[in-house]
Amino acid sequence: MARIAGVNIPNHQHTVIGLTAIYGVGRPRAQKICATTGVATNKKVKDLDDSELEKLREAVGTFV
């Protein structure tokens, strides 16, 4: 299970949906985060590698 901004992101969800588990991140912001980091929105959280997770952590840190 990936942990971003102190929140466990469910592994079985797509990245854009999983990011909405973080307080303050809705669907539009999650799509913007994925676009800026270059992570595919339809990729499952369990399939993300460490570099993609780190990019997401940094991008979420700028919003939250």
N, C-alpha and C positions, 0 to 999 in steps of 0.2 A: 504494500500500500504506500503510495506516494504521500509525502507530507510537505505541504506548501503553506506558508504563513500560519503555522501552528494548527493546520486543519488536515486531517487525513482525507485524501481524495479517493473515492471508491475506484477500484481497479477495473471494474467491468463497464464503466461509462466512457463515452467519447470525451476527449479532452475539453471541448467547449462546454459540455454539460457538467463535467466534473469540477471545473473551475467555479461554477456557480455555487458550490458548497461553501465557498469562502464568503464570509460576511462582507457585503459591499460590492461583490462582483456579480453582476447580472449577465444575461445573455449577450447584450451588445458589448459590454466591457470585456467579456471572455473572448469574444470574436476578435476584438481589437488587440488583446494580449497575444492571441495565437497568430494574428497577422504580423505583428511587430517582431515576434520571436521566430517566425518561420515554421512553427509547429503546425502540422496538419490538424484541422478541427475534427476530422472523422477518424483519427487514430485513437485507439483505446489507451487509457492511462497505463495499463500493464505493459503495453508495447513501447512506451517511451524509454529512451536510454538516459543515462545520467546527464549528458550534456544538455539534452532538451529539457529535463527537469530543472537543471540549474538556470537555464534561460528563463523558464517560466517563473521560478522563484524571484529572480531579479526584476522581471517585469511586473509581477504582482506587488513586489515591495515598493515600487514607485507609485502605485495607486492606493495601497492600503496603509 
